[in-house]
């Protein structure tokens, strides 16, 4: 249909070749931070068991 115009996955603005596949270095940083946040911020299971309360 339309020409294959790539868009920034962060903010949906047209991609700038210099910062491909993002529109700016700022969005690239944001994506990187998001990625790191997903991969490294949680060293273990995020949900502790809520059934061990035996008071
Ligand atoms: Zn962007």
mmCIF file of the protein (N, C-alpha, C, O) and its ligand, coordinates in Angstrom:
data_MODEL
# 
_entry.id   MODEL 
# 
loop_
_entity.id 
_entity.type 
_entity.pdbx_number_of_molecules 
1 polymer     1 
2 non-polymer 1 
# 
_entity_poly.entity_id                      1 
_entity_poly.type                           'polypeptide(L)' 
_entity_poly.nstd_linkage                   no 
_entity_poly.nstd_monomer                   no 
_entity_poly.pdbx_seq_one_letter_code       
;(UNK)(UNK)(UNK)(UNK)(UNK)(UNK)(UNK)(UNK)(UNK)(UNK)(UNK)(UNK)(UNK)(UNK)(UNK)(UNK)
(UNK)(UNK)(UNK)(UNK)(UNK)(UNK)(UNK)(UNK)(UNK)(UNK)(UNK)(UNK)(UNK)(UNK)(UNK)(UNK)
(UNK)(UNK)(UNK)(UNK)(UNK)(UNK)(UNK)(UNK)(UNK)(UNK)(UNK)(UNK)(UNK)(UNK)(UNK)(UNK)
(UNK)(UNK)(UNK)(UNK)(UNK)(UNK)(UNK)
;
_entity_poly.pdbx_seq_one_letter_code_can   XXXXXXXXXXXXXXXXXXXXXXXXXXXXXXXXXXXXXXXXXXXXXXXXXXXXXXX 
_entity_poly.pdbx_strand_id                 A 
# 
loop_
_entity_poly_seq.entity_id 
_entity_poly_seq.num 
_entity_poly_seq.mon_id 
_entity_poly_seq.hetero 
1 1  UNK n 
1 2  UNK n 
1 3  UNK n 
1 4  UNK n 
1 5  UNK n 
1 6  UNK n 
1 7  UNK n 
1 8  UNK n 
1 9  UNK n 
1 10 UNK n 
1 11 UNK n 
1 12 UNK n 
1 13 UNK n 
1 14 UNK n 
1 15 UNK n 
1 16 UNK n 
1 17 UNK n 
1 18 UNK n 
1 19 UNK n 
1 20 UNK n 
1 21 UNK n 
1 22 UNK n 
1 23 UNK n 
1 24 UNK n 
1 25 UNK n 
1 26 UNK n 
1 27 UNK n 
1 28 UNK n 
1 29 UNK n 
1 30 UNK n 
1 31 UNK n 
1 32 UNK n 
1 33 UNK n 
1 34 UNK n 
1 35 UNK n 
1 36 UNK n 
1 37 UNK n 
1 38 UNK n 
1 39 UNK n 
1 40 UNK n 
1 41 UNK n 
1 42 UNK n 
1 43 UNK n 
1 44 UNK n 
1 45 UNK n 
1 46 UNK n 
1 47 UNK n 
1 48 UNK n 
1 49 UNK n 
1 50 UNK n 
1 51 UNK n 
1 52 UNK n 
1 53 UNK n 
1 54 UNK n 
1 55 UNK n 
# 
loop_
_struct_asym.id 
_struct_asym.entity_id 
A 1 
B 2 
# 
loop_
_chem_comp.id 
_chem_comp.type 
_chem_comp.mon_nstd_flag 
UNK 'L-peptide linking' . 
ZN  non-polymer         . 
# 
_pdbx_entity_nonpoly.entity_id   2 
_pdbx_entity_nonpoly.name        ? 
_pdbx_entity_nonpoly.comp_id     ZN 
# 
_pdbx_nonpoly_scheme.asym_id         B 
_pdbx_nonpoly_scheme.entity_id       2 
_pdbx_nonpoly_scheme.mon_id          ZN 
_pdbx_nonpoly_scheme.ndb_seq_num     1 
_pdbx_nonpoly_scheme.pdb_seq_num     101 
_pdbx_nonpoly_scheme.auth_seq_num    101 
_pdbx_nonpoly_scheme.pdb_mon_id      ZN 
_pdbx_nonpoly_scheme.auth_mon_id     ZN 
_pdbx_nonpoly_scheme.pdb_strand_id   A 
_pdbx_nonpoly_scheme.pdb_ins_code    . 
# 
loop_
_atom_site.group_PDB 
_atom_site.id 
_atom_site.type_symbol 
_atom_site.label_atom_id 
_atom_site.label_alt_id 
_atom_site.label_comp_id 
_atom_site.label_asym_id 
_atom_site.label_entity_id 
_atom_site.label_seq_id 
_atom_site.pdbx_PDB_ins_code 
_atom_site.Cartn_x 
_atom_site.Cartn_y 
_atom_site.Cartn_z 
_atom_site.occupancy 
_atom_site.B_iso_or_equiv 
_atom_site.pdbx_formal_charge 
_atom_site.auth_seq_id 
_atom_site.auth_comp_id 
_atom_site.auth_asym_id 
_atom_site.auth_atom_id 
_atom_site.pdbx_PDB_model_num 
ATOM   1   N  N  . UNK A 1 1  ? 0.849  -1.198  0.000  1.00 0.00 ? 1   UNK A N  1 
ATOM   2   C  CA . UNK A 1 1  ? 0.000  0.000   0.000  1.00 0.00 ? 1   UNK A CA 1 
ATOM   3   C  C  . UNK A 1 1  ? 0.884  1.249   0.000  1.00 0.00 ? 1   UNK A C  1 
ATOM   4   O  O  . UNK A 1 1  ? 1.233  1.775   -1.056 1.00 0.00 ? 1   UNK A O  1 
ATOM   5   N  N  . UNK A 1 2  ? 1.231  1.699   1.167  1.00 0.00 ? 2   UNK A N  1 
ATOM   6   C  CA . UNK A 1 2  ? 2.100  2.868   1.228  1.00 0.00 ? 2   UNK A CA 1 
ATOM   7   C  C  . UNK A 1 2  ? 3.550  2.443   1.128  1.00 0.00 ? 2   UNK A C  1 
ATOM   8   O  O  . UNK A 1 2  ? 3.868  1.267   1.300  1.00 0.00 ? 2   UNK A O  1 
ATOM   9   N  N  . UNK A 1 3  ? 4.403  3.360   0.860  1.00 0.00 ? 3   UNK A N  1 
ATOM   10  C  CA . UNK A 1 3  ? 5.825  3.037   0.803  1.00 0.00 ? 3   UNK A CA 1 
ATOM   11  C  C  . UNK A 1 3  ? 6.331  2.663   2.193  1.00 0.00 ? 3   UNK A C  1 
ATOM   12  O  O  . UNK A 1 3  ? 5.777  3.091   3.206  1.00 0.00 ? 3   UNK A O  1 
ATOM   13  N  N  . UNK A 1 4  ? 7.349  1.889   2.225  1.00 0.00 ? 4   UNK A N  1 
ATOM   14  C  CA . UNK A 1 4  ? 7.838  1.367   3.496  1.00 0.00 ? 4   UNK A CA 1 
ATOM   15  C  C  . UNK A 1 4  ? 8.569  2.448   4.271  1.00 0.00 ? 4   UNK A C  1 
ATOM   16  O  O  . UNK A 1 4  ? 9.798  2.498   4.304  1.00 0.00 ? 4   UNK A O  1 
ATOM   17  N  N  . UNK A 1 5  ? 7.798  3.290   4.880  1.00 0.00 ? 5   UNK A N  1 
ATOM   18  C  CA . UNK A 1 5  ? 8.392  4.339   5.702  1.00 0.00 ? 5   UNK A CA 1 
ATOM   19  C  C  . UNK A 1 5  ? 8.505  3.837   7.128  1.00 0.00 ? 5   UNK A C  1 
ATOM   20  O  O  . UNK A 1 5  ? 7.500  3.499   7.753  1.00 0.00 ? 5   UNK A O  1 
ATOM   21  N  N  . UNK A 1 6  ? 9.690  3.787   7.630  1.00 0.00 ? 6   UNK A N  1 
ATOM   22  C  CA . UNK A 1 6  ? 9.897  3.253   8.966  1.00 0.00 ? 6   UNK A CA 1 
ATOM   23  C  C  . UNK A 1 6  ? 9.608  4.312   10.014 1.00 0.00 ? 6   UNK A C  1 
ATOM   24  O  O  . UNK A 1 6  ? 9.867  5.500   9.823  1.00 0.00 ? 6   UNK A O  1 
ATOM   25  N  N  . UNK A 1 7  ? 9.070  3.847   11.115 1.00 0.00 ? 7   UNK A N  1 
ATOM   26  C  CA . UNK A 1 7  ? 8.745  4.783   12.187 1.00 0.00 ? 7   UNK A CA 1 
ATOM   27  C  C  . UNK A 1 7  ? 9.431  4.378   13.480 1.00 0.00 ? 7   UNK A C  1 
ATOM   28  O  O  . UNK A 1 7  ? 9.695  3.203   13.732 1.00 0.00 ? 7   UNK A O  1 
ATOM   29  N  N  . UNK A 1 8  ? 9.703  5.365   14.268 1.00 0.00 ? 8   UNK A N  1 
ATOM   30  C  CA . UNK A 1 8  ? 10.347 5.142   15.545 1.00 0.00 ? 8   UNK A CA 1 
ATOM   31  C  C  . UNK A 1 8  ? 9.445  4.289   16.445 1.00 0.00 ? 8   UNK A C  1 
ATOM   32  O  O  . UNK A 1 8  ? 8.285  4.642   16.655 1.00 0.00 ? 8   UNK A O  1 
ATOM   33  N  N  . UNK A 1 9  ? 9.951  3.185   16.973 1.00 0.00 ? 9   UNK A N  1 
ATOM   34  C  CA . UNK A 1 9  ? 9.131  2.316   17.825 1.00 0.00 ? 9   UNK A CA 1 
ATOM   35  C  C  . UNK A 1 9  ? 8.792  2.951   19.157 1.00 0.00 ? 9   UNK A C  1 
ATOM   36  O  O  . UNK A 1 9  ? 7.913  2.468   19.870 1.00 0.00 ? 9   UNK A O  1 
ATOM   37  N  N  . UNK A 1 10 ? 9.480  4.028   19.499 1.00 0.00 ? 10  UNK A N  1 
ATOM   38  C  CA . UNK A 1 10 ? 9.244  4.686   20.779 1.00 0.00 ? 10  UNK A CA 1 
ATOM   39  C  C  . UNK A 1 10 ? 8.144  5.718   20.667 1.00 0.00 ? 10  UNK A C  1 
ATOM   40  O  O  . UNK A 1 10 ? 7.209  5.719   21.467 1.00 0.00 ? 10  UNK A O  1 
ATOM   41  N  N  . UNK A 1 11 ? 8.243  6.604   19.676 1.00 0.00 ? 11  UNK A N  1 
ATOM   42  C  CA . UNK A 1 11 ? 7.312  7.726   19.620 1.00 0.00 ? 11  UNK A CA 1 
ATOM   43  C  C  . UNK A 1 11 ? 6.576  7.808   18.274 1.00 0.00 ? 11  UNK A C  1 
ATOM   44  O  O  . UNK A 1 11 ? 5.772  8.713   18.055 1.00 0.00 ? 11  UNK A O  1 
ATOM   45  N  N  . UNK A 1 12 ? 6.857  6.862   17.385 1.00 0.00 ? 12  UNK A N  1 
ATOM   46  C  CA . UNK A 1 12 ? 6.125  6.771   16.109 1.00 0.00 ? 12  UNK A CA 1 
ATOM   47  C  C  . UNK A 1 12 ? 6.439  7.889   15.137 1.00 0.00 ? 12  UNK A C  1 
ATOM   48  O  O  . UNK A 1 12 ? 5.715  8.078   14.159 1.00 0.00 ? 12  UNK A O  1 
ATOM   49  N  N  . UNK A 1 13 ? 7.482  8.618   15.381 1.00 0.00 ? 13  UNK A N  1 
ATOM   50  C  CA . UNK A 1 13 ? 7.879  9.629   14.421 1.00 0.00 ? 13  UNK A CA 1 
ATOM   51  C  C  . UNK A 1 13 ? 8.718  8.982   13.322 1.00 0.00 ? 13  UNK A C  1 
ATOM   52  O  O  . UNK A 1 13 ? 9.277  7.905   13.527 1.00 0.00 ? 13  UNK A O  1 
ATOM   53  N  N  . UNK A 1 14 ? 8.809  9.617   12.174 1.00 0.00 ? 14  UNK A N  1 
ATOM   54  C  CA . UNK A 1 14 ? 9.615  9.078   11.074 1.00 0.00 ? 14  UNK A CA 1 
ATOM   55  C  C  . UNK A 1 14 ? 11.065 8.868   11.501 1.00 0.00 ? 14  UNK A C  1 
ATOM   56  O  O  . UNK A 1 14 ? 11.666 9.704   12.177 1.00 0.00 ? 14  UNK A O  1 
ATOM   57  N  N  . UNK A 1 15 ? 11.594 7.746   11.092 1.00 0.00 ? 15  UNK A N  1 
ATOM   58  C  CA . UNK A 1 15 ? 12.964 7.409   11.480 1.00 0.00 ? 15  UNK A CA 1 
ATOM   59  C  C  . UNK A 1 15 ? 13.966 8.292   10.761 1.00 0.00 ? 15  UNK A C  1 
ATOM   60  O  O  . UNK A 1 15 ? 13.846 8.545   9.562  1.00 0.00 ? 15  UNK A O  1 
ATOM   61  N  N  . UNK A 1 16 ? 14.941 8.749   11.496 1.00 0.00 ? 16  UNK A N  1 
ATOM   62  C  CA . UNK A 1 16 ? 16.059 9.480   10.913 1.00 0.00 ? 16  UNK A CA 1 
ATOM   63  C  C  . UNK A 1 16 ? 17.214 8.502   10.719 1.00 0.00 ? 16  UNK A C  1 
ATOM   64  O  O  . UNK A 1 16 ? 17.628 7.808   11.648 1.00 0.00 ? 16  UNK A O  1 
ATOM   65  N  N  . UNK A 1 17 ? 17.717 8.469   9.500  1.00 0.00 ? 17  UNK A N  1 
ATOM   66  C  CA . UNK A 1 17 ? 18.722 7.464   9.169  1.00 0.00 ? 17  UNK A CA 1 
ATOM   67  C  C  . UNK A 1 17 ? 19.907 7.505   10.121 1.00 0.00 ? 17  UNK A C  1 
ATOM   68  O  O  . UNK A 1 17 ? 20.500 6.476   10.445 1.00 0.00 ? 17  UNK A O  1 
ATOM   69  N  N  . UNK A 1 18 ? 20.230 8.676   10.550 1.00 0.00 ? 18  UNK A N  1 
ATOM   70  C  CA . UNK A 1 18 ? 21.378 8.820   11.437 1.00 0.00 ? 18  UNK A CA 1 
ATOM   71  C  C  . UNK A 1 18 ? 21.167 8.074   12.753 1.00 0.00 ? 18  UNK A C  1 
ATOM   72  O  O  . UNK A 1 18 ? 22.124 7.614   13.376 1.00 0.00 ? 18  UNK A O  1 
ATOM   73  N  N  . UNK A 1 19 ? 19.920 7.962   13.163 1.00 0.00 ? 19  UNK A N  1 
ATOM   74  C  CA . UNK A 1 19 ? 19.625 7.326   14.443 1.00 0.00 ? 19  UNK A CA 1 
ATOM   75  C  C  . UNK A 1 19 ? 18.828 6.041   14.252 1.00 0.00 ? 19  UNK A C  1 
ATOM   76  O  O  . UNK A 1 19 ? 18.248 5.524   15.206 1.00 0.00 ? 19  UNK A O  1 
ATOM   77  N  N  . UNK A 1 20 ? 18.795 5.533   13.050 1.00 0.00 ? 20  UNK A N  1 
ATOM   78  C  CA . UNK A 1 20 ? 18.023 4.339   12.749 1.00 0.00 ? 20  UNK A CA 1 
ATOM   79  C  C  . UNK A 1 20 ? 18.319 3.228   13.745 1.00 0.00 ? 20  UNK A C  1 
ATOM   80  O  O  . UNK A 1 20 ? 19.474 3.053   14.135 1.00 0.00 ? 20  UNK A O  1 
ATOM   81  N  N  . UNK A 1 21 ? 17.309 2.473   14.168 1.00 0.00 ? 21  UNK A N  1 
ATOM   82  C  CA . UNK A 1 21 ? 15.918 2.564   13.706 1.00 0.00 ? 21  UNK A CA 1 
ATOM   83  C  C  . UNK A 1 21 ? 15.048 3.508   14.511 1.00 0.00 ? 21  UNK A C  1 
ATOM   84  O  O  . UNK A 1 21 ? 13.832 3.329   14.573 1.00 0.00 ? 21  UNK A O  1 
ATOM   85  N  N  . UNK A 1 22 ? 15.648 4.502   15.123 1.00 0.00 ? 22  UNK A N  1 
ATOM   86  C  CA . UNK A 1 22 ? 14.866 5.445   15.913 1.00 0.00 ? 22  UNK A CA 1 
ATOM   87  C  C  . UNK A 1 22 ? 14.892 6.821   15.271 1.00 0.00 ? 22  UNK A C  1 
ATOM   88  O  O  . UNK A 1 22 ? 15.568 7.033   14.265 1.00 0.00 ? 22  UNK A O  1 
ATOM   89  N  N  . UNK A 1 23 ? 14.152 7.756   15.858 1.00 0.00 ? 23  UNK A N  1 
ATOM   90  C  CA . UNK A 1 23 ? 14.076 9.080   15.264 1.00 0.00 ? 23  UNK A CA 1 
ATOM   91  C  C  . UNK A 1 23 ? 15.128 10.001  15.854 1.00 0.00 ? 23  UNK A C  1 
ATOM   92  O  O  . UNK A 1 23 ? 15.438 11.054  15.297 1.00 0.00 ? 23  UNK A O  1 
ATOM   93  N  N  . UNK A 1 24 ? 15.670 9.589   16.987 1.00 0.00 ? 24  UNK A N  1 
ATOM   94  C  CA . UNK A 1 24 ? 16.658 10.444  17.631 1.00 0.00 ? 24  UNK A CA 1 
ATOM   95  C  C  . UNK A 1 24 ? 17.465 9.632   18.629 1.00 0.00 ? 24  UNK A C  1 
ATOM   96  O  O  . UNK A 1 24 ? 17.084 8.523   19.004 1.00 0.00 ? 24  UNK A O  1 
ATOM   97  N  N  . UNK A 1 25 ? 18.578 10.197  19.050 1.00 0.00 ? 25  UNK A N  1 
ATOM   98  C  CA . UNK A 1 25 ? 19.392 9.486   20.032 1.00 0.00 ? 25  UNK A CA 1 
ATOM   99  C  C  . UNK A 1 25 ? 18.643 9.363   21.351 1.00 0.00 ? 25  UNK A C  1 
ATOM   100 O  O  . UNK A 1 25 ? 18.890 8.449   22.138 1.00 0.00 ? 25  UNK A O  1 
ATOM   101 N  N  . UNK A 1 26 ? 17.737 10.284  21.577 1.00 0.00 ? 26  UNK A N  1 
ATOM   102 C  CA . UNK A 1 26 ? 16.970 10.251  22.812 1.00 0.00 ? 26  UNK A CA 1 
ATOM   103 C  C  . UNK A 1 26 ? 16.071 9.021   22.866 1.00 0.00 ? 26  UNK A C  1 
ATOM   104 O  O  . UNK A 1 26 ? 15.974 8.341   23.888 1.00 0.00 ? 26  UNK A O  1 
ATOM   105 N  N  . UNK A 1 27 ? 15.414 8.756   21.732 1.00 0.00 ? 27  UNK A N  1 
ATOM   106 C  CA . UNK A 1 27 ? 14.551 7.580   21.696 1.00 0.00 ? 27  UNK A CA 1 
ATOM   107 C  C  . UNK A 1 27 ? 15.389 6.307   21.755 1.00 0.00 ? 27  UNK A C  1 
ATOM   108 O  O  . UNK A 1 27 ? 14.976 5.307   22.342 1.00 0.00 ? 27  UNK A O  1 
ATOM   109 N  N  . UNK A 1 28 ? 16.548 6.353   21.152 1.00 0.00 ? 28  UNK A N  1 
ATOM   110 C  CA . UNK A 1 28 ? 17.417 5.186   21.210 1.00 0.00 ? 28  UNK A CA 1 
ATOM   111 C  C  . UNK A 1 28 ? 17.810 4.906   22.662 1.00 0.00 ? 28  UNK A C  1 
ATOM   112 O  O  . UNK A 1 28 ? 17.849 3.753   23.091 1.00 0.00 ? 28  UNK A O  1 
ATOM   113 N  N  . UNK A 1 29 ? 18.096 5.957   23.404 1.00 0.00 ? 29  UNK A N  1 
ATOM   114 C  CA . UNK A 1 29 ? 18.438 5.774   24.805 1.00 0.00 ? 29  UNK A CA 1 
ATOM   115 C  C  . UNK A 1 29 ? 17.253 5.233   25.589 1.00 0.00 ? 29  UNK A C  1 
ATOM   116 O  O  . UNK A 1 29 ? 17.393 4.375   26.461 1.00 0.00 ? 29  UNK A O  1 
ATOM   117 N  N  . UNK A 1 30 ? 16.101 5.751   25.257 1.00 0.00 ? 30  UNK A N  1 
ATOM   118 C  CA . UNK A 1 30 ? 14.909 5.285   25.975 1.00 0.00 ? 30  UNK A CA 1 
ATOM   119 C  C  . UNK A 1 30 ? 14.686 3.802   25.745 1.00 0.00 ? 30  UNK A C  1 
ATOM   120 O  O  . UNK A 1 30 ? 14.365 3.056   26.670 1.00 0.00 ? 30  UNK A O  1 
ATOM   121 N  N  . UNK A 1 31 ? 14.861 3.385   24.497 1.00 0.00 ? 31  UNK A N  1 
ATOM   122 C  CA . UNK A 1 31 ? 14.664 1.982   24.189 1.00 0.00 ? 31  UNK A CA 1 
ATOM   123 C  C  . UNK A 1 31 ? 15.689 1.129   24.914 1.00 0.00 ? 31  UNK A C  1 
ATOM   124 O  O  . UNK A 1 31 ? 15.372 0.053   25.422 1.00 0.00 ? 31  UNK A O  1 
ATOM   125 N  N  . UNK A 1 32 ? 16.904 1.614   24.955 1.00 0.00 ? 32  UNK A N  1 
ATOM   126 C  CA . UNK A 1 32 ? 17.956 0.873   25.627 1.00 0.00 ? 32  UNK A CA 1 
ATOM   127 C  C  . UNK A 1 32 ? 17.649 0.732   27.110 1.00 0.00 ? 32  UNK A C  1 
ATOM   128 O  O  . UNK A 1 32 ? 17.808 -0.344  27.686 1.00 0.00 ? 32  UNK A O  1 
ATOM   129 N  N  . UNK A 1 33 ? 17.212 1.818   27.718 1.00 0.00 ? 33  UNK A N  1 
ATOM   130 C  CA . UNK A 1 33 ? 16.890 1.790   29.138 1.00 0.00 ? 33  UNK A CA 1 
ATOM   131 C  C  . UNK A 1 33 ? 15.736 0.840   29.405 1.00 0.00 ? 33  UNK A C  1 
ATOM   132 O  O  . UNK A 1 33 ? 15.727 0.110   30.397 1.00 0.00 ? 33  UNK A O  1 
ATOM   133 N  N  . UNK A 1 34 ? 14.768 0.861   28.508 1.00 0.00 ? 34  UNK A N  1 
ATOM   134 C  CA . UNK A 1 34 ? 13.625 -0.044  28.677 1.00 0.00 ? 34  UNK A CA 1 
ATOM   135 C  C  . UNK A 1 34 ? 14.090 -1.492  28.602 1.00 0.00 ? 34  UNK A C  1 
ATOM   136 O  O  . UNK A 1 34 ? 13.670 -2.351  29.377 1.00 0.00 ? 34  UNK A O  1 
ATOM   137 N  N  . UNK A 1 35 ? 14.960 -1.723  27.654 1.00 0.00 ? 35  UNK A N  1 
ATOM   138 C  CA . UNK A 1 35 ? 15.474 -3.086  27.464 1.00 0.00 ? 35  UNK A CA 1 
ATOM   139 C  C  . UNK A 1 35 ? 16.225 -3.537  28.703 1.00 0.00 ? 35  UNK A C  1 
ATOM   140 O  O  . UNK A 1 35 ? 16.026 -4.646  29.200 1.00 0.00 ? 35  UNK A O  1 
ATOM   141 N  N  . UNK A 1 36 ? 17.091 -2.660  29.195 1.00 0.00 ? 36  UNK A N  1 
ATOM   142 C  CA . UNK A 1 36 ? 17.867 -3.010  30.384 1.00 0.00 ? 36  UNK A CA 1 
ATOM   143 C  C  . UNK A 1 36 ? 16.947 -3.200  31.573 1.00 0.00 ? 36  UNK A C  1 
ATOM   144 O  O  . UNK A 1 36 ? 17.159 -4.090  32.397 1.00 0.00 ? 36  UNK A O  1 
ATOM   145 N  N  . UNK A 1 37 ? 15.933 -2.370  31.660 1.00 0.00 ? 37  UNK A N  1 
ATOM   146 C  CA . UNK A 1 37 ? 15.001 -2.461  32.761 1.00 0.00 ? 37  UNK A CA 1 
ATOM   147 C  C  . UNK A 1 37 ? 14.296 -3.808  32.754 1.00 0.00 ? 37  UNK A C  1 
ATOM   148 O  O  . UNK A 1 37 ? 14.042 -4.397  33.804 1.00 0.00 ? 37  UNK A O  1 
ATOM   149 N  N  . UNK A 1 38 ? 13.984 -4.284  31.562 1.00 0.00 ? 38  UNK A N  1 
ATOM   150 C  CA . UNK A 1 38 ? 13.330 -5.579  31.438 1.00 0.00 ? 38  UNK A CA 1 
ATOM   151 C  C  . UNK A 1 38 ? 14.274 -6.716  31.791 1.00 0.00 ? 38  UNK A C  1 
ATOM   152 O  O  . UNK A 1 38 ? 13.885 -7.692  32.433 1.00 0.00 ? 38  UNK A O  1 
ATOM   153 N  N  . UNK A 1 39 ? 15.519 -6.571  31.362 1.00 0.00 ? 39  UNK A N  1 
ATOM   154 C  CA . UNK A 1 39 ? 16.425 -7.699  31.446 1.00 0.00 ? 39  UNK A CA 1 
ATOM   155 C  C  . UNK A 1 39 ? 17.202 -7.792  32.745 1.00 0.00 ? 39  UNK A C  1 
ATOM   156 O  O  . UNK A 1 39 ? 17.531 -8.888  33.199 1.00 0.00 ? 39  UNK A O  1 
ATOM   157 N  N  . UNK A 1 40 ? 17.496 -6.643  33.346 1.00 0.00 ? 40  UNK A N  1 
ATOM   158 C  CA . UNK A 1 40 ? 18.443 -6.681  34.448 1.00 0.00 ? 40  UNK A CA 1 
ATOM   159 C  C  . UNK A 1 40 ? 17.858 -6.222  35.782 1.00 0.00 ? 40  UNK A C  1 
ATOM   160 O  O  . UNK A 1 40 ? 18.412 -6.521  36.840 1.00 0.00 ? 40  UNK A O  1 
ATOM   161 N  N  . UNK A 1 41 ? 16.751 -5.504  35.735 1.00 0.00 ? 41  UNK A N  1 
ATOM   162 C  CA . UNK A 1 41 ? 16.238 -4.936  36.970 1.00 0.00 ? 41  UNK A CA 1 
ATOM   163 C  C  . UNK A 1 41 ? 15.597 -6.002  37.859 1.00 0.00 ? 41  UNK A C  1 
ATOM   164 O  O  . UNK A 1 41 ? 15.395 -5.798  39.056 1.00 0.00 ? 41  UNK A O  1 
ATOM   165 N  N  . UNK A 1 42 ? 15.284 -7.137  37.245 1.00 0.00 ? 42  UNK A N  1 
ATOM   166 C  CA . UNK A 1 42 ? 14.638 -8.184  37.999 1.00 0.00 ? 42  UNK A CA 1 
ATOM   167 C  C  . UNK A 1 42 ? 15.509 -9.430  38.028 1.00 0.00 ? 42  UNK A C  1 
ATOM   168 O  O  . UNK A 1 42 ? 15.409 -10.279 37.142 1.00 0.00 ? 42  UNK A O  1 
ATOM   169 N  N  . UNK A 1 43 ? 16.355 -9.545  39.030 1.00 0.00 ? 43  UNK A N  1 
ATOM   170 C  CA . UNK A 1 43 ? 17.270 -10.691 39.098 1.00 0.00 ? 43  UNK A CA 1 
ATOM   171 C  C  . UNK A 1 43 ? 16.553 -11.989 39.410 1.00 0.00 ? 43  UNK A C  1 
ATOM   172 O  O  . UNK A 1 43 ? 17.072 -13.065 39.111 1.00 0.00 ? 43  UNK A O  1 
ATOM   173 N  N  . UNK A 1 44 ? 15.394 -11.916 39.993 1.00 0.00 ? 44  UNK A N  1 
ATOM   174 C  CA . UNK A 1 44 ? 14.677 -13.138 40.344 1.00 0.00 ? 44  UNK A CA 1 
ATOM   175 C  C  . UNK A 1 44 ? 13.215 -13.028 39.987 1.00 0.00 ? 44  UNK A C  1 
ATOM   176 O  O  . UNK A 1 44 ? 12.808 -12.077 39.320 1.00 0.00 ? 44  UNK A O  1 
ATOM   177 N  N  . UNK A 1 45 ? 12.424 -13.982 40.417 1.00 0.00 ? 45  UNK A N  1 
ATOM   178 C  CA . UNK A 1 45 ? 10.973 -13.917 40.186 1.00 0.00 ? 45  UNK A CA 1 
ATOM   179 C  C  . UNK A 1 45 ? 10.400 -12.662 40.790 1.00 0.00 ? 45  UNK A C  1 
ATOM   180 O  O  . UNK A 1 45 ? 10.659 -12.370 41.957 1.00 0.00 ? 45  UNK A O  1 
ATOM   181 N  N  . UNK A 1 46 ? 9.616  -11.898 40.018 1.00 0.00 ? 46  UNK A N  1 
ATOM   182 C  CA . UNK A 1 46 ? 9.119  -10.601 40.463 1.00 0.00 ? 46  UNK A CA 1 
ATOM   183 C  C  . UNK A 1 46 ? 7.983  -10.726 41.474 1.00 0.00 ? 46  UNK A C  1 
ATOM   184 O  O  . UNK A 1 46 ? 7.724  -9.783  42.221 1.00 0.00 ? 46  UNK A O  1 
ATOM   185 N  N  . UNK A 1 47 ? 7.311  -11.856 41.510 1.00 0.00 ? 47  UNK A N  1 
ATOM   186 C  CA . UNK A 1 47 ? 6.160  -11.985 42.376 1.00 0.00 ? 47  UNK A CA 1 
ATOM   187 C  C  . UNK A 1 47 ? 6.446  -12.939 43.541 1.00 0.00 ? 47  UNK A C  1 
ATOM   188 O  O  . UNK A 1 47 ? 6.494  -14.155 43.361 1.00 0.00 ? 47  UNK A O  1 
ATOM   189 N  N  . UNK A 1 48 ? 6.633  -12.373 44.725 1.00 0.00 ? 48  UNK A N  1 
ATOM   190 C  CA . UNK A 1 48 ? 6.859  -13.234 45.891 1.00 0.00 ? 48  UNK A CA 1 
ATOM   191 C  C  . UNK A 1 48 ? 5.575  -13.961 46.278 1.00 0.00 ? 48  UNK A C  1 
ATOM   192 O  O  . UNK A 1 48 ? 4.486  -13.412 46.112 1.00 0.00 ? 48  UNK A O  1 
ATOM   193 N  N  . UNK A 1 49 ? 5.679  -15.160 46.780 1.00 0.00 ? 49  UNK A N  1 
ATOM   194 C  CA . UNK A 1 49 ? 4.477  -15.918 47.162 1.00 0.00 ? 49  UNK A CA 1 
ATOM   195 C  C  . UNK A 1 49 ? 3.740  -15.244 48.311 1.00 0.00 ? 49  UNK A C  1 
ATOM   196 O  O  . UNK A 1 49 ? 4.347  -14.796 49.284 1.00 0.00 ? 49  UNK A O  1 
ATOM   197 N  N  . UNK A 1 50 ? 2.474  -15.183 48.182 1.00 0.00 ? 50  UNK A N  1 
ATOM   198 C  CA . UNK A 1 50 ? 1.673  -14.453 49.166 1.00 0.00 ? 50  UNK A CA 1 
ATOM   199 C  C  . UNK A 1 50 ? 0.892  -15.421 50.056 1.00 0.00 ? 50  UNK A C  1 
ATOM   200 O  O  . UNK A 1 50 ? -0.137 -15.059 50.626 1.00 0.00 ? 50  UNK A O  1 
ATOM   201 N  N  . UNK A 1 51 ? 1.387  -16.642 50.168 1.00 0.00 ? 51  UNK A N  1 
ATOM   202 C  CA . UNK A 1 51 ? 0.621  -17.666 50.878 1.00 0.00 ? 51  UNK A CA 1 
ATOM   203 C  C  . UNK A 1 51 ? 1.348  -18.169 52.126 1.00 0.00 ? 51  UNK A C  1 
ATOM   204 O  O  . UNK A 1 51 ? 0.915  -19.115 52.783 1.00 0.00 ? 51  UNK A O  1 
ATOM   205 N  N  . UNK A 1 52 ? 2.465  -17.509 52.429 1.00 0.00 ? 52  UNK A N  1 
ATOM   206 C  CA . UNK A 1 52 ? 3.292  -18.022 53.522 1.00 0.00 ? 52  UNK A CA 1 
ATOM   207 C  C  . UNK A 1 52 ? 3.067  -17.242 54.810 1.00 0.00 ? 52  UNK A C  1 
ATOM   208 O  O  . UNK A 1 52 ? 3.887  -17.315 55.726 1.00 0.00 ? 52  UNK A O  1 
ATOM   209 N  N  . UNK A 1 53 ? 1.979  -16.503 54.894 1.00 0.00 ? 53  UNK A N  1 
ATOM   210 C  CA . UNK A 1 53 ? 1.731  -15.746 56.108 1.00 0.00 ? 53  UNK A CA 1 
ATOM   211 C  C  . UNK A 1 53 ? 1.089  -16.655 57.166 1.00 0.00 ? 53  UNK A C  1 
ATOM   212 O  O  . UNK A 1 53 ? -0.092 -16.994 57.084 1.00 0.00 ? 53  UNK A O  1 
ATOM   213 N  N  . UNK A 1 54 ? 1.879  -17.027 58.132 1.00 0.00 ? 54  UNK A N  1 
ATOM   214 C  CA . UNK A 1 54 ? 1.390  -17.952 59.139 1.00 0.00 ? 54  UNK A CA 1 
ATOM   215 C  C  . UNK A 1 54 ? 1.551  -17.333 60.529 1.00 0.00 ? 54  UNK A C  1 
ATOM   216 O  O  . UNK A 1 54 ? 2.367  -17.769 61.342 1.00 0.00 ? 54  UNK A O  1 
ATOM   217 N  N  . UNK A 1 55 ? 0.741  -16.301 60.766 1.00 0.00 ? 55  UNK A N  1 
ATOM   218 C  CA . UNK A 1 55 ? 0.898  -15.614 62.033 1.00 0.00 ? 55  UNK A CA 1 
ATOM   219 C  C  . UNK A 1 55 ? -0.033 -16.167 63.077 1.00 0.00 ? 55  UNK A C  1 
ATOM   220 O  O  . UNK A 1 55 ? -0.032 -15.698 64.215 1.00 0.00 ? 55  UNK A O  1 
HETATM 221 ZN ZN . ZN  B 2 .  ? 11.311 8.566   18.532 1.00 0.00 ? 101 ZN  A ZN 1 
# 
